[in-house]
Every structure is written in structure tokens, then in C-alpha cells.
């Protein structure tokens, strides 16, 4: 998992994906591997659904993971699902009120949506 995370941080997505997937074969419930795959998949506009699936897995198995909530909100915002985005941003900011990515995403949500 450390090698996969290192490769992810170096933007070597294909190699990192291979190692994260291998990790999940050995340990299907590894939250760090699910989070890493989600980070890789969100780099492509065609892979938002798989990214969302992996982030939700992390969130469902670690209710205090504010970073997963924020990433889910960002993906919903990209899909123009403003209501779901707001829901996850609220969860994130309840856990970590000053989490800058969530605060910035909230600003994006306000500027992109007429209802908020």
C-alpha cells in the first residue's frame, strides 16, 4: 500500500492503480486502497462513477472520514448534482469546520447553483 501511495503522489496513476487493485485482492476492505483508487479514477471524467463508488465505500466504513465526504461532494458537484454535493459538504464541515477544500467547494457550489 505504501508503494501504491508513493506512485499516486508521483502521478504514476497506472502503476499505482495496479498496486491498489492488488491490495484489494488481498484485503478487500482496505480503506486506504479504496481511497487511492478513487483518487486515481477521479482524474478522468469518464471514471467518476467508479471513483464515487470507492469514496462511498470509505465513507460507509469510516463515518469520521471527512476527506471522503469532501471528495464525494466534489464529484457530485462535477456531475451537477448540487443537492447531493451540499449534503456531503455539510457532513464534512460538521466534522471539520475549517477544512479548506470543503470550504472552497462550498463556494463553488454557491457560484454554480441557483438554489443555494
C-alpha positions in Angstrom: 0.0 0.0 0.0 2.9 2.3 0.7 4.3 1.8 -2.8 0.9 2.4 -4.4 0.5 5.6 -2.4 4.0 6.8 -3.3 3.3 6.2 -7.0 0.0 8.0 -6.7 1.8 11.0 -5.2 4.2 10.9 -8.1 1.2 11.0 -10.6 2.1 7.5 -11.8 -1.5 6.5 -11.9 -1.4 3.3 -14.0 1.3 1.7 -11.7 -0.5 3.0 -8.6 -3.8 1.5 -9.8 -2.2 -1.9 -10.3 -0.9 -2.0 -6.7 -4.1 -0.6 -5.2 -6.0 -3.3 -7.0 -3.6 -6.0 -5.9 -4.0 -4.8 -2.3 -7.8 -5.1 -2.6 -7.5 -8.6 -3.9 -5.6 -9.5 -0.7 -7.5 -7.2 1.6 -10.9 -6.2 0.1 -11.8 -3.9 3.0 -8.6 -1.8 2.9 -9.9 1.7 3.1 -6.6 3.3 2.0 -6.7 1.2 -1.2 -10.3 2.2 -1.9 -9.4 5.9 -1.3 -6.3 5.6 -3.5 -8.3 4.1 -6.4 -10.9 6.7 -6.1 -8.2 9.5 -6.3 -6.9 7.8 -9.5 -10.3 7.4 -11.1 -11.5 11.0 -10.4 -8.7 12.2 -12.7 -10.8 11.0 -15.6 -14.2 12.5 -16.4 -15.2 9.0 -17.6 -14.4 7.4 -14.3 -16.4 9.5 -11.9 -18.8 6.7 -11.0 -16.1 4.2 -10.0 -14.4 7.0 -8.0 -17.7 7.8 -6.3 -18.2 4.1 -5.5 -14.8 3.8 -3.8 -15.2 7.0 -1.9 -18.6 5.9 -0.7 -17.1 2.6 0.4 -14.6 4.5 2.5 -17.3 6.8 4.0 -19.6 3.9 4.7 -16.9 2.1 6.6 -15.4 5.1 8.3 -18.1 7.6 9.3 -15.5 10.1 10.5 -13.6 10.3 7.2 -14.2 13.9 6.4 -11.9 13.7 3.4 -14.0 11.1 1.7 -17.1 13.2 2.3 -15.4 16.2 0.7 -14.3 14.2 -2.3 -17.8 12.8 -2.7 -19.2 16.3 -2.6 -16.7 17.4 -5.3 -17.7 14.5 -7.6 -21.4 15.3 -7.2 -20.6 18.9 -8.0 -18.9 17.8 -11.2 -22.0 15.8 -12.0 -24.1 18.9 -11.3 -26.0 17.1 -8.5 -26.0 20.1 -6.3 -28.3 18.7 -3.6 -26.1 15.6 -3.0 -23.0 17.8 -3.1 -24.4 20.1 -0.4 -25.4 17.1 1.7 -21.8 15.7 1.8 -20.3 19.1 2.2 -22.5 19.6 5.3 -21.3 16.2 6.7 -17.7 17.1 6.0 -17.9 20.6 7.6 -19.7 19.2 10.6 -16.7 17.0 11.3 -14.0 19.5 10.3 -15.4 23.1 10.1 -12.3 24.7 8.7 -11.3 22.0 6.1 -10.2 24.3 3.3 -11.1 22.0 0.3 -14.7 21.7 1.7 -15.0 25.5 2.2 -13.7 26.1 -1.3 -16.1 23.5 -2.7 -18.9 25.2 -0.9 -18.0 28.4 -2.6 -18.0 26.6 -6.0 -21.4 25.1 -5.1 -22.8 28.6 -4.4 -21.5 30.0 -7.6 -22.6 27.2 -9.8 -26.1 26.6 -8.4 -29.1 28.9 -8.3 -30.7 27.1 -5.4 -28.1 27.6 -2.7 
